């Protein structure tokens, strides 16, 4: 009888969910070649091609799509058995604060990994703006926060540096209009910098959409009524990055900083921080490769 290996199934699921071997390797703490070899072993065992490697990146073949459902169940069952019979000390709650604009794409993978490896730990995710999150953190209301800042604050650790980019509707031409129509949330820390950058190059602008809600801005921009800004790699899927040669000014780099409470008091905090570092590290590697 032939037996499926959980390790190879875990790598297959990670590649399918991350959309590529490089990002999956980062989340698994493995090298890219190790993940590739595990996928090859799985394909050889089944005698099937599971990944279509013909295009840029990878996609699942019909056989891969069929296997994915079973693989997820087997990996989840394996993790549940292991967690229930071991690591009894990993219990409790940790509160994680993340700005709205960097929740995706890293946080879902981080939360899923925490849930799989430490099912007794409840991770409460709160989403707000950097200023509000830092205030909560200093009051001891949050265990771990991520921030988007031009520089790093005391006690912080920079896990990524990303370019701020102009974004608009896919195929839209709002960025060509003058005055340039802008859409920003009132509490957005990036809007003043964007306006200053436009002033420096003499591009007239008007604040066409001014709202308290991110969703309102996203809706208006996706309808090609205005443009806004987003960190590279973190724009909502319904928006597109405006080409650098569009005539709009280049924007500043921003730091994604990590702040944690005392890990000696709560080892869970340090585990969560490690997963966050790994997530942003694999994302950065993918961007360099692209």
C-alpha positions as CSV (number, residue, x, y, z in Angstrom):
1,X,0.0,0.0,0.0
2,X,1.2,3.5,-0.9
3,X,1.0,6.2,1.8
4,X,0.8,9.9,1.3
5,X,3.3,12.0,3.2
6,X,1.9,14.8,5.3
7,X,5.1,16.9,4.7
8,X,4.6,16.8,0.9
9,X,0.9,17.5,1.2
10,X,1.7,20.5,3.5
11,X,4.1,21.9,0.9
12,X,1.5,21.4,-1.9
13,X,-1.2,23.2,0.1
14,X,1.2,26.1,0.9
15,X,2.1,26.5,-2.8
16,X,-1.5,26.4,-3.9
17,X,-2.6,29.0,-1.3
18,X,0.5,31.3,-1.7
19,X,0.4,31.2,-5.5
20,X,4.1,30.2,-5.8
21,X,6.9,28.1,-4.5
22,X,9.0,31.1,-3.3
23,X,6.3,32.5,-1.0
24,X,5.3,29.1,0.3
25,X,8.9,28.3,1.1
26,X,9.1,31.4,3.3
27,X,6.0,30.5,5.3
28,X,7.2,26.9,5.7
29,X,10.7,27.9,6.8
30,X,12.2,25.8,4.0
31,X,14.3,26.5,1.0
32,X,12.7,26.9,-2.4
33,X,14.5,23.8,-3.7
34,X,13.3,21.7,-0.7
35,X,9.7,22.6,-1.5
36,X,10.2,21.9,-5.2
37,X,11.6,18.5,-4.4
38,X,8.7,17.7,-2.1
39,X,6.2,18.6,-4.9
40,X,8.1,16.4,-7.3
41,X,8.0,13.5,-4.8
42,X,4.2,13.9,-4.5
43,X,3.7,14.0,-8.3
44,X,5.9,10.9,-8.7
45,X,4.0,9.0,-6.1
46,X,0.6,9.8,-7.6
47,X,1.8,9.6,-11.2
48,X,0.1,12.9,-11.9
49,X,1.1,16.5,-12.7
50,X,-0.4,18.7,-10.0
51,X,1.0,22.1,-11.0
52,X,1.0,23.8,-14.3
53,X,4.4,25.5,-14.5
54,X,4.1,26.7,-18.1
55,X,3.2,30.3,-17.4
56,X,4.5,32.9,-15.0
57,X,4.1,31.5,-11.5
58,X,2.2,28.3,-10.9
59,X,-1.4,27.2,-11.1
60,X,-3.1,23.9,-10.3
61,X,-3.9,21.3,-12.9
62,X,-7.4,19.6,-12.7
63,X,-5.7,16.8,-10.7
64,X,-4.2,19.4,-8.4
65,X,-7.5,21.1,-7.8
66,X,-9.0,17.7,-6.9
67,X,-6.2,16.8,-4.6
68,X,-6.2,20.2,-2.8
69,X,-9.5,19.6,-1.0
70,X,-8.3,16.2,0.4
71,X,-4.8,17.6,1.2
72,X,-6.2,20.5,3.3
73,X,-8.3,18.0,5.3
74,X,-5.4,15.6,5.9
75,X,-3.0,18.4,7.0
76,X,-5.7,19.9,9.3
77,X,-6.4,16.6,10.9
78,X,-2.7,15.9,11.4
79,X,-2.2,19.3,13.0
80,X,-5.3,18.8,15.2
81,X,-4.1,15.4,16.5
82,X,-0.6,16.8,17.2
83,X,-1.9,19.9,19.0
84,X,-4.4,18.0,21.2
85,X,-1.8,15.5,22.3
86,X,1.1,17.8,22.8
87,X,2.0,21.4,23.6
88,X,-0.6,21.6,26.4
89,X,1.1,24.8,27.6
90,X,0.3,26.8,24.5
91,X,-3.0,28.4,25.6
92,X,-4.3,31.9,26.0
93,X,-5.1,35.0,23.9
94,X,-3.0,37.5,22.0
95,X,-4.2,40.7,20.6
96,X,-2.8,41.8,17.2
97,X,-3.3,45.2,15.7
98,X,-2.7,45.9,12.0
99,X,-3.4,48.9,9.8
100,X,-6.2,48.5,7.4
101,X,-4.0,48.8,4.3
102,X,-1.6,46.0,5.2
103,X,-3.9,43.3,6.4
104,X,-3.7,41.6,3.0
105,X,-2.0,39.5,1.8
106,X,0.2,38.5,4.7
107,X,-2.1,38.5,7.8
108,X,-4.5,35.7,6.6
109,X,-1.5,33.3,6.2
110,X,-0.2,34.3,9.6
111,X,-3.5,33.8,11.3
112,X,-4.0,30.5,9.6
113,X,-0.6,29.3,10.6
114,X,-1.2,30.3,14.3
115,X,-4.5,28.5,14.2
116,X,-2.9,25.3,12.8
117,X,0.1,25.2,15.1
118,X,-1.5,26.6,18.3
119,X,-5.3,25.9,18.1
120,X,-5.7,26.7,21.8
121,X,-4.4,30.2,21.3
122,X,-7.0,32.8,20.4
123,X,-5.6,35.6,18.2
124,X,-7.8,38.7,18.2
125,X,-7.2,40.9,15.2
126,X,-8.0,44.6,15.4
127,X,-7.6,46.9,12.4
128,X,-7.1,50.6,12.8
129,X,-4.6,53.4,11.9
130,X,-1.0,53.5,12.9
131,X,-1.5,56.4,15.4
132,X,-4.4,54.7,17.1
133,X,-2.6,51.3,17.3
134,X,0.5,52.8,18.8
135,X,-1.6,54.5,21.5
136,X,-3.3,51.2,22.3
137,X,0.0,49.5,22.4
138,X,1.5,52.0,24.8
139,X,-1.5,51.6,27.1
140,X,-1.0,47.8,27.1
141,X,-4.2,47.1,25.3
142,X,-2.5,45.3,22.4
143,X,0.3,42.7,22.5
144,X,1.6,43.0,18.9
145,X,1.1,45.8,16.4
146,X,2.3,46.5,12.9
147,X,2.6,50.1,11.7
148,X,3.3,52.0,8.5
149,X,5.7,54.8,9.1
150,X,8.3,56.8,7.4
151,X,10.8,55.9,10.2
152,X,11.0,53.4,13.0
153,X,9.9,54.3,16.5
154,X,11.5,53.3,19.8
155,X,11.4,49.6,20.4
156,X,10.2,48.8,16.9
157,X,11.6,46.5,14.3
158,X,11.3,47.1,10.5
159,X,10.0,43.9,8.8
160,X,9.6,45.4,5.4
161,X,10.2,48.6,3.4
162,X,7.8,49.3,0.5
163,X,7.3,52.0,-2.1
164,X,4.2,54.1,-1.8
165,X,2.5,54.0,-5.2
166,X,-0.4,55.7,-6.9
167,X,-3.4,53.4,-7.5
168,X,-6.5,53.8,-9.6
169,X,-9.2,51.8,-11.4
170,X,-8.0,49.0,-13.6
171,X,-7.7,50.5,-17.1
172,X,-8.9,53.8,-15.7
173,X,-7.8,57.3,-16.8
174,X,-8.6,59.4,-13.7
175,X,-4.9,59.9,-13.2
176,X,-4.8,61.9,-16.5
177,X,-7.4,64.5,-15.3
178,X,-6.4,68.0,-14.1
179,X,-7.0,68.9,-11.5
180,X,-6.1,65.4,-10.3
181,X,-9.0,64.0,-8.3
182,X,-7.9,62.4,-5.0
183,X,-9.6,60.1,-2.6
184,X,-8.3,59.7,0.9
185,X,-9.6,58.6,4.3
186,X,-9.3,61.6,6.7
187,X,-7.1,59.7,9.2
188,X,-4.7,58.4,6.4
189,X,-1.1,59.3,7.3
190,X,-0.1,59.2,3.6
191,X,-2.4,61.8,2.2
192,X,-0.4,64.8,3.3
193,X,2.7,63.4,1.7
194,X,0.9,62.7,-1.6
195,X,-0.5,66.2,-1.7
196,X,2.9,67.7,-1.0
197,X,4.5,65.6,-3.8
198,X,1.9,66.9,-6.2
199,X,2.5,70.5,-5.2
200,X,6.3,70.1,-5.6
201,X,5.9,69.1,-9.3
202,X,3.1,71.6,-10.0
203,X,0.2,69.2,-10.6
204,X,-3.1,70.8,-9.5
205,X,-5.3,68.5,-7.4
206,X,-8.6,68.5,-5.6
207,X,-9.8,66.3,-2.8
208,X,-12.8,64.7,-4.6
209,X,-13.5,61.9,-2.0
210,X,-13.0,62.6,1.7
211,X,-14.3,59.9,4.0
212,X,-14.0,58.1,7.3
213,X,-14.2,54.7,5.7
214,X,-11.6,52.9,3.6
215,X,-14.3,51.0,1.7
216,X,-15.8,54.3,0.5
217,X,-12.4,55.4,-1.0
218,X,-11.9,52.0,-2.6
219,X,-15.4,52.1,-4.2
220,X,-14.8,55.6,-5.6
221,X,-11.3,54.8,-6.9
222,X,-12.4,51.5,-8.5
223,X,-15.2,53.5,-10.3
224,X,-12.4,55.7,-11.8
225,X,-13.7,58.8,-9.9
226,X,-10.4,59.5,-8.2
227,X,-6.9,58.1,-7.5
228,X,-5.3,57.3,-4.1
229,X,-2.1,55.7,-2.8
230,X,-1.2,52.3,-1.4
231,X,1.9,50.4,-0.4
232,X,3.3,48.3,-3.2
233,X,2.0,44.8,-2.9
234,X,-0.9,45.7,-0.6
235,X,-3.4,47.4,-2.9
236,X,-6.9,46.0,-2.8
237,X,-7.6,43.5,-5.7
238,X,-10.1,45.8,-7.3
239,X,-7.5,48.6,-7.7
240,X,-4.4,48.7,-10.0
241,X,-1.1,50.4,-9.7
242,X,-0.7,53.4,-12.0
243,X,2.4,53.0,-14.2
244,X,5.5,54.9,-13.0
245,X,5.7,56.8,-16.3
246,X,2.2,58.3,-15.8
247,X,3.6,61.7,-15.0
248,X,2.6,61.5,-11.3
249,X,5.4,62.2,-8.8
250,X,7.3,59.4,-7.1
251,X,6.3,58.9,-3.5
252,X,8.4,58.1,-0.4
253,X,9.3,54.7,0.9
254,X,7.5,53.5,4.0
255,X,8.5,51.2,6.8
256,X,6.3,48.4,8.0
257,X,7.3,48.2,11.6
258,X,6.7,45.5,14.2
259,X,6.2,46.3,17.9
260,X,5.9,43.5,20.5
261,X,5.2,43.3,24.2
262,X,7.7,41.6,26.4
263,X,8.1,38.1,24.9
264,X,9.6,36.8,28.2
265,X,6.1,37.2,29.7
266,X,4.3,35.6,26.8
267,X,6.2,33.2,24.5
268,X,3.1,33.2,22.3
269,X,3.8,36.9,21.4
270,X,7.2,35.9,20.1
271,X,5.8,33.0,18.1
272,X,3.3,35.3,16.5
273,X,6.1,37.9,15.7
274,X,8.2,35.1,14.1
275,X,5.3,34.2,11.8
276,X,4.8,37.9,10.9
277,X,8.5,38.3,10.1
278,X,8.4,35.1,8.0
279,X,5.3,36.3,6.1
280,X,6.7,39.7,5.1
281,X,10.1,38.1,4.4
282,X,8.6,35.7,1.8
283,X,6.5,38.5,0.3
284,X,9.6,40.6,-0.2
285,X,11.4,37.7,-1.9
286,X,8.5,37.2,-4.3
287,X,8.5,40.9,-5.2
288,X,12.3,40.9,-5.9
289,X,11.8,37.8,-8.1
290,X,9.1,39.5,-10.1
